[in-house]
């Protein structure tokens, strides 16, 4: 039996923190969420909160400190096996684990690089990702710096990398569709890969240009079903030649 309420740490607008929340709700585990300022979290998590790293989501639960959505999924299944995040059948579990790993290692690179770069083109949109944030002080106080943080975080993403990611995105979304078609994702009961992959797709859909490409696909329906209210909205910021790469 678990003792006390779990505490989940994220950053405002984080789809990974939303993933952690969704899994806790799936398990029916009471929790409190606390958001940290983007950038400052890299100091606060290891130095002040005692985590072994600065990855979000970060979870304190039943005396344990767990970093990252994949590790959290496994920890939650250990602490509260029912309802499960992984199938009991070994072969089915392996397929879900492989999809979960692909979501984190491959698909996540698209929002990780593209989102900050595209928000930086429309800095005013950064404050929309603060909707629902739990910073411990009024979110309006963080709004003026949100655009500057996006610009700073986008500096490592070149225009060439943006174009390469845009060209590769349709194939990545097609892989999500394939995982749905083969039953790895979108089953009667949500699994860890559903929460992982739907979060990556849903955050990309906050950008108008990307949503237009993703919306007709089964991947979009899954993302909306799992995360109907993810915050954030970025207008049309791609050039015509960049939009053409998405076709």
N, C-alpha and C positions, 0 to 999 in steps of 0.2 A: 504494500500500500504506500502510495506517495504521501509525503507530508508537506503541507504548505502550498502556496501558489507559485507556479513557474513564472519566471521573468524573462521576457524576450527583448533583446536589444537589436535595433536596426538603425537605418538612416531614413530621413523623409523621402517618400516616394519609392522606396526600395522594393522591387518586385521579389527579391530574395527574402526580405522580411515578411512580405505578404505570404510567401510560400510557407515560412515557419508558422505564421499565424494560422494559415489554413490547415496545416497538419495538426496543430494543437486543438483546433475546433473539431476536426475529424475524430480525434481521440476523445473529445469531451473533457479535456484537461483544463482546469481553470488557470488563467495566466494574466499577467500584466505586461503591457508593452511600453517600452521607453525608447524614444528616438534620440539619437546623438547627432550633433552637427557633422555634416559631411567633411571629412578631412580630420577633424578633431577626434573622430571615433578611433583613428589609428593609434592615438596616444591613450585615450581613455580606456579602451577595452583591455589592453595588456597591463598598463601601468596603474590604473585606478581600480579596475574591476577584477583583475587577476586572471584574465583569459590568456591562453597560450597562443596569442596571435590577435589579428585585428579584422578577421573576416566577419561579415554579417550575412545571415542572422547569427546572433550569439545567444545562447540559452543557458540560464541557470535553472536547474530542476533537480529536486531531491538530492541536494548536495553535490551535484555534478555541474561542470561547466563544459558546454559543447559548442563547437564552432562549425558553421557551415550547414547548409540544408541537407546534404546527403548524410552527414554524421548525425544530425538531429533526427532524421527519419529513422535511422537504426536505433538510436538511443530511445526514442519514443516507443518503438516496437518492443524493446527490452523491458521498459518500465510499465507499459500498458499494452499487452499483446492484441487486445480486441477493442475496436476493429483494426485489422492489420493494415500496414502500409505496403507489405510485400506478400505475394501469394505463398501458400504453404507448399504447393507443388514445386520441386526443385527446378524443373525446366522453365516453368512459367516465372519463377522468381528470378532466374538468370536473365530472362528477357526483359523483365522490369528493371533489374539492376543495370543492365547494359544501356537501356533507354535513359535511365536516370543519369548515368555517367555521361552519355552523349549530350544530354541536355545541359549539364554543367560544363563539360569540357569543350564542346563544340558550339552548340546553339547559343550559349550565354555570351560568346564573344561578340555576337552581333549587337545586342543591346549595350554591352559593356563599352564597345567602341563607338557605335553609331549614335546612341542616345545623347551623350554629352556633346558630341560634335554637332548634332542637329539642333539641340537646345541652344548651343552657343550662337547659332545663326539667328535665333529669335529669343534673346535673353529674357524678355518679359515673360516667356512661357515657363521659365524655371519655377516661378512662384506657384504655378498650378500643381506642382508635385508636392507642395506643402499641405495640400488639403488633407485633413484628418491626421496630420502629424502630431505626435505626443512628445513634445520637446521639454515640457515642464515650464514653459513660458509662452506668451502669445506668439503664434506662428507669424503674425505680421512683423515681428521684430527680426525674423530671419529672412523675410522676403527681399529686402534690399540687397543682400549679399548673395542670393541664390544664383542670379545670372553670372556674377563674377566667378563663383565657384565652378559653374558649368564651363565657362571659358577656360579656366585654369586646368580643369580635368580633361579638356578636349585637346590640349596642346600636343599630346603625344600621338594624336591620330591625324595623319596626313591626308590631303585630298585624294591621293592615290589609293590609300587604304579605304577611305570612304567609298570610292568607286568600286574597288574590289569587293567590299562587303555587300554593296548593293547588287552587284552582278551575281554574287553567290547566294544571296538570300532566297530567291525563288526555289532553288534546289533544297535548301534547308527546310523550308516550309513544306515542300513536297515530301520530305522524309517524315515530318510530323504526320502528314496525311497518311503515309504508308503505315506508320505505327498505329494509327487509329483503325485503318482498314484491317490490319492483321490482329486486332484485339488487344494489343499491348497497352494501348491508351483508350480511355473512354468507355470502360466496362461499367457494369452495374455498381461496383464499389470502387471508389477512388483509390489509386495507389500512389506511391512516392513519385513515380515518373509522371503521372498526371499533374501533380502539384508542381513539380519542377519545370516541366516543359510548357505547361499552360502559362506559367508565370513569365517565362521568357517571351512567348508569343504575345501575351497580353500587353507587356510594356512596350513592345514594338508598335502595337496598334494605337498607342497614344500619339503617334506621329501621323498626321493626315495622309501624307504621301505613301507611307508604308501600309497603313490600314487599307487603303484602296487596293493594294496588291493582295493583302492577306484575307480581306473580308469574304471573298467568294469561296474560300477553302474550308474544309472540315476543321482545320487547325484553328480557325477563328471561332467557330462554334464551340469548340472545347474550351478555348481560352475564356470566352465570355461566360460559359456555364460555370467554370471554376472560380473566375475572378470577375464578377459582374461590375464591380465598382472601383477598379484600380484608379488612383488619382493621376492627373497629368494630362496635358493637351498641348501639342505642338502643331502649328499650322503647316501650310504647304511651303516648305523651305528648300526643296530640291530644284535644281535646274532641269530644263527639258531633257538635256542629254543624260542627266543622272536618272531621271524617271524612266527613260528608255532602257536603262540597264536592268530594271525590275521586270521586264517583260520576257 
